[in-house]
Amino acid sequence: MMLAEGILDLQSEIQSIRRDIHAHPELCYQEHRTAALVAAKLAAWGIEVTTGVGGTGVVGTLRRGSSTRSVGLRADMDALPLQEHNTFDHASQHAGRMHACGHDGHTAMLLAGARWLSLHGGFDGIVHFIFQPAEEGGAGAQRMIDDGLFERFPCEAVFGMHNWPGSATGTFGVTPGPMMASSSEFEITVQGKGAHAAMPHLGVDPVLVATHLVQALQSIITRNKRPIDTAVLSVTEIHAGNATNIVPDSAIIRGTVRTFTTETLDLVESRMRSITEQLPPAFGATGSLHFHRNYPPTINDPAQTAFAVSVLKDLVGEANVDAACEPTMGAEDFAFMLQVKAGCYVFIGNGDGSHRDSGHGMGPCMLHNPSYDFNDELIPLGGSYWARLAQKFLPLA
């Protein structure tokens, strides 16, 4: 492993920042304390700071040499609405809020890279450190873009990174093309006609219709899309009625759709709408679909992925880089940035959870889990990746 020289000397300082952020989690667009802390650290290190980008976003800009070439490095800052089960010293101090996805660690790794580059330079051009709010459902990346992110802070390419529990510390995973799926959610309303449950022939049972709809929706996955096009359609909620002896007037069906391409998503939505509108009338009911597209698929640019892989191999060795890792059906709003700029999103192994201090919850150390904690061993490694990537992207003459 070829860490950036001297970056281990920064670990204690950055770890303290990470644990402070973990203890004070803030939900999407509420990251005022976190943003202020990030901005203060960047400014103290001599990095130009812009706050309020996309609401609570922060951008640090570091210039060296005379080149006008530039690159963007992004981390997310927000926490989740989850009650933490850990009891160690840096556990959340706010009920119902927790850094259960490691965004505190992502922020810390980018701060480590920024601190090292501010001390050592070694590049010719401009590095923009993008600290993004509201990744967890708030589309903070799009908000920053709408606020002129890439016009105000031009980037030739943009790069992101996420910790991945279960993958060994010291390893990375990445693949060209789709890395993470799109995320969409839907709500179907089935309108029937209420009746006494003992005389159902006098009504139109929306529960019966809903069960047929749920089954019919799965035919989209098995019979409408091409087998080689990946998609998930999961019904996760059905709500109807409030008494055992009443056929209700209506039923609600909710769920999520995930795909790796917009074309497949278009197909799934179109077929869902047709089935929702055409199946219920066969039972005397009506159906309507509300379909909301949250995040597009995260698609890595092949050239920038090859570049990132070259940086990773120099950092941890070829054996520790899975350059064709299996994509995940999870979603990530860094996808919006990759729609505007070429770039690459990588996974950094967070280990098996054995890094957690005494006082951790009994559950696995997985993402969105109340017993999760970021592995602080990754701070110098992730910081080194950012530093080496910037130096290689913006080489000295």
LINWOUR-V352175 format. One record per residue. RES is the residue in one letter. SS is DSSP state (@ for helix, = for strand, . for the rest). D_FIRST is the distance of its C-alpha to the first C-alpha in Angstrom with 1 decimal. Layout:
res=(RES/RES)
ss=(SS/SS)
d_first=(D_FIRST/D_FIRST)
This chain:
res=(M/M/L/A/E/G/I/L/D/L/Q/S/E/I/Q/S/I/R/R/D/I/H/A/H/P/E/L/C/Y/Q/E/H/R/T/A/A/L/V/A/A/K/L/A/A/W/G/I/E/V/T/T/G/V/G/G/T/G/V/V/G/T/L/R/R/G/S/S/T/R/S/V/G/L/R/A/D/M/D/A/L/P/L/Q/E/H/N/T/F/D/H/A/S/Q/H/A/G/R/M/H/A/C/G/H/D/G/H/T/A/M/L/L/A/G/A/R/W/L/S/L/H/G/G/F/D/G/I/V/H/F/I/F/Q/P/A/E/E/G/G/A/G/A/Q/R/M/I/D/D/G/L/F/E/R/F/P/C/E/A/V/F/G/M/H/N/W/P/G/S/A/T/G/T/F/G/V/T/P/G/P/M/M/A/S/S/S/E/F/E/I/T/V/Q/G/K/G/A/H/A/A/M/P/H/L/G/V/D/P/V/L/V/A/T/H/L/V/Q/A/L/Q/S/I/I/T/R/N/K/R/P/I/D/T/A/V/L/S/V/T/E/I/H/A/G/N/A/T/N/I/V/P/D/S/A/I/I/R/G/T/V/R/T/F/T/T/E/T/L/D/L/V/E/S/R/M/R/S/I/T/E/Q/L/P/P/A/F/G/A/T/G/S/L/H/F/H/R/N/Y/P/P/T/I/N/D/P/A/Q/T/A/F/A/V/S/V/L/K/D/L/V/G/E/A/N/V/D/A/A/C/E/P/T/M/G/A/E/D/F/A/F/M/L/Q/V/K/A/G/C/Y/V/F/I/G/N/G/D/G/S/H/R/D/S/G/H/G/M/G/P/C/M/L/H/N/P/S/Y/D/F/N/D/E/L/I/P/L/G/G/S/Y/W/A/R/L/A/Q/K/F/L/P/L/A)
ss=(././././././@/@/@/@/@/@/@/@/@/@/@/@/@/@/@/@/@/././././././././@/@/@/@/@/@/@/@/@/@/@/@/@/./././=/=/=/=/=/=/./././=/=/=/=/=/=/=/=/./././././=/=/=/=/=/=/=/./././=/./././././././././././././././././=/././././@/@/@/@/@/@/@/@/@/@/@/@/@/@/@/@/@/@/././././=/=/=/=/=/=/=/=/./././././././@/@/@/@/@/@/@/././@/@/@/@/./././././=/=/=/=/=/=/=/./././././././=/=/./././=/=/=/=/././=/=/=/=/=/=/=/=/=/./=/./=/=/@/@/@/@/@/@/./=/./@/@/@/@/@/@/@/@/@/@/@/@/@/@/@/@/@/@/@/././././././=/=/=/=/=/=/=/=/=/=/./././././=/=/././=/=/=/=/=/=/=/=/=/=/././@/@/@/@/@/@/@/@/@/@/@/@/@/@/@/@/@/@/@/@/@/@/././=/=/=/=/=/=/=/=/=/=/././=/=/=/./@/@/@/@/@/@/@/@/@/@/@/@/@/@/@/./@/@/@/=/=/./././././=/./././././@/@/@/@/@/@/@/././=/=/=/=/=/=/=/././././././././././././././././././././././././././././@/@/@/@/@/@/@/@/@/@/@/@/@/@/@/@/./././.)
d_first=(0.0/3.8/6.1/9.6/11.3/13.6/12.8/12.6/16.2/17.2/16.2/19.5/21.6/20.0/20.1/23.8/24.4/22.9/25.0/28.0/27.8/27.5/30.6/32.5/31.9/34.0/35.1/35.2/36.9/37.4/34.1/36.1/34.5/30.9/31.7/33.4/30.5/28.0/30.5/31.1/27.5/27.1/30.4/29.6/26.5/28.8/28.0/31.0/31.8/34.0/34.9/37.1/35.6/36.7/38.0/35.3/32.5/30.8/29.4/27.8/28.0/26.2/27.6/26.6/28.4/31.3/30.0/31.2/28.5/26.8/24.3/24.4/21.6/23.1/22.9/25.8/27.5/30.2/30.7/32.8/36.3/35.4/36.3/33.4/33.7/31.2/32.8/30.0/30.5/28.8/30.6/32.6/35.8/37.5/39.2/38.4/35.3/31.7/28.2/27.8/25.6/22.8/24.1/23.8/20.1/20.0/22.1/19.9/16.7/18.8/20.3/17.1/16.4/20.0/20.1/17.2/18.9/22.2/21.2/19.3/20.7/19.5/21.2/24.8/26.4/26.6/24.1/25.8/24.2/26.2/26.7/28.9/31.5/33.0/30.6/32.2/35.3/36.3/35.0/33.7/31.9/35.3/36.9/34.6/35.3/39.0/38.8/37.8/34.0/33.4/36.6/36.0/32.2/32.0/28.7/28.1/25.6/24.3/21.1/20.7/18.4/19.4/17.9/18.8/19.9/19.8/16.5/13.7/11.5/8.0/10.1/12.3/15.8/18.1/21.2/23.6/27.0/27.8/24.9/27.3/31.0/33.9/35.6/39.4/41.9/45.5/48.7/51.8/55.2/57.8/61.3/63.9/67.1/67.5/70.0/71.0/68.7/71.9/73.1/70.0/72.2/73.3/69.9/66.8/63.9/60.6/58.7/59.8/58.9/55.4/54.7/55.8/53.6/50.5/51.1/52.0/48.8/46.7/48.7/46.8/43.6/45.2/48.0/47.5/43.9/42.6/40.8/37.7/37.5/35.6/37.4/37.9/41.2/41.4/44.6/43.6/46.9/50.6/53.1/56.9/59.9/60.5/63.3/63.9/67.3/66.6/65.3/63.3/63.8/60.2/56.7/53.3/50.3/46.8/43.4/40.4/39.5/36.1/35.5/33.0/35.6/38.4/40.8/40.4/40.7/43.9/45.3/44.6/46.2/49.2/49.9/49.5/52.0/54.4/54.3/54.6/57.6/59.3/58.9/60.4/63.8/64.4/64.8/66.7/63.7/61.6/57.9/55.8/52.0/49.9/46.5/43.9/40.7/38.0/34.8/34.4/31.7/28.2/27.9/24.9/25.9/24.9/24.1/22.1/20.2/19.4/18.2/16.0/14.6/13.8/11.9/9.9/9.3/8.2/5.7/4.5/6.8/10.5/11.0/9.5/11.7/15.4/17.1/20.5/20.3/23.6/25.2/26.7/30.3/29.3/29.9/28.4/30.3/27.5/29.5/32.2/29.9/28.8/32.6/33.0/29.9/27.6/24.1/21.5/20.7/17.5/16.9/13.9/14.1/16.0/16.2/19.6/21.2/20.8/19.2/22.6/24.7/28.0/30.5/28.9/31.2/31.7/30.7/27.4/24.7/25.2/25.9/29.4/29.9/31.6/29.2/26.0/23.6/20.4/17.3/16.6/13.0/12.4/13.8/11.1/8.8/12.0/13.1/10.3/11.1/14.7/14.4/12.7/15.1/18.0/17.3/17.1/20.1/22.0/21.3/23.1/26.1)
